[in-house]
Amino acid sequence: MAKHIVAIQDLTDYEKGTTIKIGAVHGGRAINVVPAYAEADGDIRIMQVSEYRRVEEFLNSITLALEDILIEINCNLNRPPLPFNDIIEAAFDKAYGIAKGIGQEIKAGGSGSASDANIIAPLGVPVLDGLGGCGEGFHSGR
């Protein structure tokens, strides 16, 4: 499983905004016993749906060379990437002007994360996400 984890994480492509992190690995009960069961959970962040397809195709192609081994891989696109298209750009420009008028500055960016805005934006609905009160961390306005 460790070799597969490394291969999966090697699919990360920073230029395309694709990051993969295997953040939890479980299995075994003692250090001197081959575990009967192991699992790994991860997170994929994408900026383009084509990147999800690339990663999913790789995951679906993984096979094991050993008999009597079962491997199960689940890869689910929870939310599509939020597009930065003309509609979103126009909404951002309007919000930028409003913020500037009250002495605030907002910036456009992306994290590959997702919210419900990712569901409605591809339908042509102007939406902004990631705006919040001033503070620290991912869920703030700065």
N, C-alpha and C positions, 0 to 999 in steps of 0.2 A: 504494500500500500504506500510505503514511503516513496518509492520510485514514481508511482503514479501522482502523488501529491506534488513532487518536484516538477514533473512534466506538465501538470495542469497549471501550476503557478507560472511556468515558463511561457504560457500563452499571454501573459500580461504584455500589453503594447501601449506604452505611455504616450507615444505620438498620436495614437487614435483615441486616447482617453479610456482605454480598457485596463482595468485592474482586477486581479483575482487574488483572493486571500483565503487560504484554508485556515480557519481560526480555531477549530475544535477537533481534536482527535481522541477517540476513546477505544479501549479494547484491552483485553487481558486482565489477569488477576494477580499474577506473580511474575517476577522478572526472569525466572528460570523455566517458564512454561510457554510453549507456543500457544498464542491465544486462538481460541476457536472462533472468535468474532472480533471484528474491528470496524470502526466507522469514522468518517471524517465529514465535517460540514464546512462549507465555505460561502463566500460572498463574491459575486461578480458585479462589477460596476462598468457600465458601457455608456458611450455617447452616441453610438450608431447601432441600429438593429442588425446590420450585417455582421457586426462583431459578435453579437449574441449567437447568430447562426454559425459562425466560425467556431466558437467555443463549444456550442452544443454538438456540432458534427464531430469534433475531436473527442468529446466525452462519450458519445455514442459508439465510437470506434475502439474504445479501450477493451482489450481482451487480456486474459491471463493465460500463461503458458502451462499452468499446473492443472491437472485433473482434480475433480471433486472440490473445486473452489467456485463459489458463487459470488459474482460481483453485481451489484445493483447500483445504478447511477440515476439520480433524479436531478434534472436541471429545469428550472421553471422561471420563465420571464414574468416576474410579478407585475411590473409596469414597464411600458416602452420608454425609451429616452425622451426627454422633453426637447422638442425641436427648437432651434433658434432660427426660425424662419422670419419672413417679412412681417407676419402678424405679431409674433412675439417681440420682434425688434421694435415695431411701432408702439406696442404697449410699454416696452421698457423706456423708449425715448420720451413718451408722455410722462411716465413716473419719474424719470430722471429730471425733467423740467420742473415738475411739481416739487420734488425734493430739493432741488437747487434753490427754488424760490423761497424755501423756509430754512435755508442755510445747512442743508444736509447733503450728503453725497452717497449715491448708491452705485454699485458696480455690477456689471453683468459677468457671469461666470457659470461654471458647472462643476458638479462633483461626481456625476454618474449615479447619484442616489436618486430616489424617486418619491413622489407623493401622488395624491389624487390629481394634481395638475397635469401629470404625465398622461393621464387617461383622456382628459378633455382637450388638451392642446392639439393633438393630431386631428381633431375634428374641426379645427379652424377657429376655436374659441381663444380670444386673447387672454392670456393668463400669465401672472408672474408668481414665482415661488421662491421660498427662501428668505422672505422679508419678515423681519420680526423686530422686537424691541432691541435697544442697544444693550449689549452685554458681551459675553464671551462664548466661544464654542460654535458648533455647527448650527444651532438653532437660535441664532441671534441675527440682528440686522447688520452686523459688521463683519 
